[in-house]
């Protein structure tokens, strides 16, 4: 590990991130909410820190190695979360203490959507906008966005790309050069965001709410400008439908959007095994939840369709918006939704969770073992998109699943040790590790009342989920630090 190379990258990335604090200043001045001074102070602190790290080593022209890439990717989310928390700490409203501010910031950047804030309807517009913006940048990955800039500064980016992009297969690039890949992802992301904003606005949202909610929707983040979340618009079915459509779009592998745009065809979606699996499971979960809500008399058929489909899509894509309080739904439905969220949507999307392609590979691997019991000598390859998946990938998926389950139960025990009950600990860890947002128990409304130590464990869970476990845990292995 070369400290100078890492310091140079951190300096540039912090300097770039400081620029994201300028739009909230403009929002504050436009609405006159008097939070511009807090954002200005945060901008200066972040910019000066970035320049302080970059200037001493700005002439360095060494290429970043894979090991350096993992260190930068892992630590930058924590550092970014700390600097992103500054406006929440400095501002008189909400004026959070450090733990809550960092929790809120990292929740935004990791697109988890778990919040410690209440009284959102009365918060300054600039703060509400900033929360949405945090999720928007987190959705595509600040590091992936920076890949469009770093190559021009003489910093190789493929190491960061491999460490950041979610999913079991990380060597497939949309375009020959990593910078072009980052730009392609950025333009697709921006285009979908604009379309979502216009959709919300046309459906009846104010322009401000449309912008903030589109940021959170396309990022599958879930931060809203209202305490009631999407329940604020529950009577406007057009807004609910726009939200469902764009949450589903954001849950699809962005490479499929890229190829569909480039080839002017939707055929790539239906040829993709993971997309079909993702949509199939979503449909089955919707049928189960809607049917049970209607048959149990919780809602009438129309309400069951709207709220059932919305909550399944919202939790399943790990967006985490709420149209109603699903925690009070009958029987097993709240836990069904949590399980759907743990699976997540497609790899290469803005969603969290295990990812549909991993779940699909685990199921196919299990079916193969059942077939081997009947035909011990048979050679049964696992295929995705009509291509045989190497055993190395299958082993990696099982390894990921094992570490994910171990991390889940370890963090649940840790949160329980902080004094939280089992339902709260189980659901909050599941929610944070899957970057879902909503939880049950004492966190059903918000996370503000949880023990401060528990919040730090949940911050760790959010980081593990965003970096897909291995990227962060590899730093703890002795082999990583050996020359």
N, C-alpha and C positions, 0 to 999 in steps of 0.2 A: 504494500500500500504506500502510495506516494502522497504525502501531506500537501505538497505544493500544488500538484495537479488537482486534488480534491478541493483545496481552498480556492483555486481559480474558478472551478466550476460553480462552487457554492456562491462565490462573489457575483458571478454573472447572473446566476439564477435568482438570487435575492434582489439584485438590481432590477432585473426584468419584473419580478413580482411586485416591487415597489410601485411600478407604473399602474398596477391594477388598483391601487388606492386612490388614483386620481378621479375615475368616474364617480365614486361615491361623494367626493368633494363637490363635483358639479351638481349631483342630485340634491345634496344638502343646501347648496346655494339657491337652487331652483325652488325648493319647497320652503326654504328659510327655517330649517329645523335646528339650527345652531350646533350641528355635530361636525361641521367642516373643520373646526380646529382640532378635534380628536383625530380625524383622518389625515389632516396635514401633519400632525405630530408623528403619527404612525408612518407616514410616507417618508419623512425626513429620517427617522430612526432606521427604517429598513434600507433606504438608499445609502445612507452613510455607512452602515454595517457592511452592505454589499461592496461598496467601493473600497472600504478598509481591507476587506479580504482579497479583492481583485488587484488593486494597484501594485502591491509588492511583487506579485508574480505574473503581471499582465504580459510580460515578454516571453513567458514559458511556452514552448511549442512541443511539449511531449504528448504523445498519444495516450489516451486513457485506456487502461486495460480492463478486462472483465471484472476483476476483483474491485477495482476502483469504482466501476459502474454500480456494483451491488451496494457498496458503502454509501455512495452519493444517493442512490435511489431510496435506500432504507432510511438514512438519517435526514434527508431533505424533507420528508413528509412531517417529521417531528419538528424540525426547525421552522419549516413553513407554517405549521400549526401555531407555534409560539409567536411568530411575527404576525400572523393573521389574527391572533387574539388581541393585539394591541388596541384596535378601535373599541372593542368591547370593554376593555379595562379602563381606557382613558376617558371615554364618553361618560357624561353624567347620566345618560339613560341608554342602555341598561346598567352600566357601571358594575360589571361582574367582577368577582374576585378571580385570581389567577387560574385556579383549577377549573371553574365553570367556563371561563373565557377560552381556555385552551381546549376544553371538551367541546364547546360549541364550534370553535374554529376547525378542529380536526374532524368533527362530525360533518361539517360542511365540505371540507376538502376531500374527505374520503367518500363523499356522497352517501353517508349513512342516514342523515336526517334526524338522528336522535337529538332532542333539544332540551336544554335546561331552562329556557326562557318561557315566561308566561306574559299575558297582556300584550300579545303581538299587535292587536288592533290599535293600540295606543302608542306603539313605539315610533320613533322618528323614521320617516320614509328612507333616509339614507342608510340606516341600520338594516331595514328590511331588504333594501336593494342589495346591500353588501352581502347579506346572508345568501341570497340567491346567486350572486356573482361568485361567491366562494364555491358553491356547488357546480356552477357552470364550468369554471376552470378545473375543478377537481374531476369532473366527469370525463373530460378528454385526457386528463393527466397533464399537470403543469410541465412535467418533464418531456412528455411527448410533444407538447406545443413548442417547447423550447428547442426541440430537435430541428425545427425549421430555421432557427437562428444560429445555433451553436456551430454547425459546419462552416458557416461563413466566418466564424471567429477562430477557426483552426482547431476545434475540439471534435473528435470523432464521436458519433452518437449511437452506433449500433449496440454498444455494450449497454447503454441505458435502455434502448428499445427492447432488448431481450429481457431485461430485468423488470420493465414496467408493464408491457402489454400482457393482458390476462389471457389465460387459456393454456392447454397442455402442449400446443404446437406453436412455437414462437419463431420459426425460421422462415415463414412465408411472408414475403413483402409484397405490397400491392404494386409498387413501382420499383425500378432497379435501384434507386438511391434512397437512403433513409430520409434525407431531407424532403425529397419529393413525396415520400409516403406520409410524413408528418403534415405536409401542406395539403395533401389530398384529404386526410382525415379532418383537418381543420376546416376546409371549405365545405365538406359534407356536413360536419357538425354545425357550422354557422348557418348553412342553408336550411337544415331541419329546424334549428332554433327560430329563424325568421318565420318559417312556415307555421310553426307552433304558436308564435306570438300573434301572428295575423289571425290564426284560427280562434284563439282565445278572445281576441279583441272583437272579431266579427260575431262571436257567440254571445257576447254581452259583458265581458270583463272590461274594467277600465284599462287604459293603455299601461298604466303603472303596474297593475296586478297582472296583466297579460305578459309583460316583460319578465317580472319576477317569477311567475309560475312557469313560464316557458324555460327559464334557466334551470329550474328545479326538475321540470318534467323531462327535458332532453338529457339531463345528467342523471336521471333516475335517482334524484336526491330526496325530494319530499319536503323541503322547507317551504312554508307557506307564509303569506302576509296576514293570516287570520288564525286565531286560536282554534277555530273549528275546522281548519284546513279546507279541503274541498267540500266539506259539509256546509260551508258558507254559501256554496253555489248548488246545493243538493237539489233545489227545485228547478234549476236550469239544466235540463237534460242535454242541451247542445254543448254546454261547457264540459259536462261529464264525458260525453262521447269524444270530444276533441282530446281530452286528457287520456282516455283509454287508448285511442289510436296512436298518439305520440309516445305514450309509455311503451306500447308494444313495439313501435319502430325503434325506440332507443334501446330496447332489449335485444335487438337483432344484431348479429355480427356486422360491424361497419364495413367490412370488406365486401359483403353482399350488396350494401347500398352503393359502394364504389363501382362494382361491376355492373349493377343495374343501371346506374347513371351513364357509365362509359359505353355500354352496349345498347342503351335505350330498350331494355327488355327486363321483364319481371321473372323470366324463366329461371334465373340463377337461384332465386329464393326457394322455389319448389324442388329444385334438384339437390338442395343441400340437406343432408341427413339431419343435422342438428336443428335446423329451422323447422323441419317437419316434426321432429321429436318435441321441440319446445312448444310449438303451436298445439300439438296433440295433447300434451300434458296440461297445458293451459285450458284447453276446451274441456277436458275431463274434470279438472278441478272446478271450473265454472259450473258444469252440469251438477256436480255433487253439492256444491255450496248453494246454488240457486234452488235446486230441488229440495234440499233440507230446510232452507229458510221458508219456502212456500208451504211445504207439507207440515212443518211444525207450527205454522200460523204466526211466525215472527213478522212477516210482511205479506202484503198481497202479491200477486204474481208480477205485476209491473215493478213494484218496489224491490222484490226479490231479484229480478233480472238486473235492475240498475245497480243496486248496492252490492249484490253478489258478484257480478262480473267486474265492477269497479274495484272492489277490495281484492279479488283474486289477481287481477292484472297489476294493481298497485303493489301488493306484497310480493307477488311472483317475480316482478321485474326489479324488486327491491327499491322502488320509488318511495313507497311508504306514505303516500297521501292517504287521508282518511275521509270517507264520506259520512260514516257513522262510527260509533264506538263498537268495533267488532268484538271487543273483550267480553261484552255481555251477551253475545250470541249463544244459542243453546249448545249443550253437549260438547262435542269434540271440535266444532268448527274453528274456534280461535287457534287451536293447535294445528289443525290442517293448514291454515294460512301461514303459520310460522314455518311449518315443514316445507311448504311450497316456496317460501322466501329463502330458506336455507339452500334449496336447489338453485335458485336464481334463474337467469335467462341465458343468453348465448355468450360464448367466449368472444372476445373482441368487441363487446358492447360496453355500455356504461353501467351495466348492472353489477351487483355483487354476487354473493353466494358461491356455491361449489361450481356452478356453470353446467348447463344442460349437456354439453358434450361429454363431460366427465361422468355425469350420471348415466348417460347413454352407454358409455364404454364399460362402466361397472356392471350395468345390467346385461350387456352382451357378453361380458366375461363370465358372469354368473351362469347365464344360459349355456355357454360353451362348456363349463364344468359339469353341468347336468347332463349334457349330451355325451361327454366323455365317460360318465358313469355307465352309460348304455353301450357306447362304442369306444373302449379304452384305446384302441390303436388308431382312431381317426385323427386326421389333421384338419382342424377346424379353425381357419383364420378369422380374425375379427376385421370387419370392413366398415369404413366410413366413407360415404360418397364413392362407393365402388372401388375404393383403394384399400389394400391390406395395411392395417396398422401394425407397425413394428412392435415386438414384445417389449422393447425399451420404453415405448410410450405407455403401453398398458401397465407395466411395472411402476412407472412414474405416477400414473393416475391412482393406482392402489396405494402407493406410498403417500401421495398427497392426502388421500381420503383418511388413511390411518393417522397421519399427523394432525389433520383437521379435527378428527374425533377426539384425539388425545388433548389437543389444545382446548377444545370446547369444554370437556369435562374438567380439565385442570382450572380453567378460568371460572367455571361455574362454582367449583369448590372454593376458589379464592374469594369470589364475591360473597358467597355464603359466610365465609370466615369473617367478613367485614360486618356481618350482622343482618344481611338481607335474607328474606325467606326463600324457599326453594323456587317457587313460581316466579318471583322477581328475578332471582339470579339466573335461572334457566332461560327465561325469555329475553332478558337484557343481553346476556352473552350471545345467545343465538342471533339476536337482532344486530348487535354490534359486529360480531364476527362475520355475519353475512351481509353487513352494510345495508340493513333493511330499514331500521328506524323505530317503528312502533313496537311496543312490548306489552307485557301483562303485569299483573300484580301492582306493586307500588309505583311502577313506572308507566302505568297505562295512560296517564295524561301527559307527563313529562318526566325527565330524569333529575330535575332539580332537587328533589327530596332525598336522593340516595346518599349513602355515606361517601365522604370525600375520597377515602381510600378505594372504595368500589369504583368510583369514577375513573381513577387512574388505571385500574385493571381493564375497564371497558374501553379506555383510550387505547391501551395495548391491543385489545381485541379488534378495534376498528383498523388500526395500522396493520395487524396481521391479515385481516380480511382484504384490505385494499391491496396489499402486496402479495396476496395469495400464499401466505404462510412461509414458504421456502425462502423467498427473497430476504425476509427479515431474520428467520431462524438460522440461515446459513452463516450469519455473522457470529453465532454462538458456538460454531464448531471449531475445534482446534485445527483441523486440516485447512480451514480457510485462511488462517493466519500464518501457516508455515510457508517458507520460501520454496 
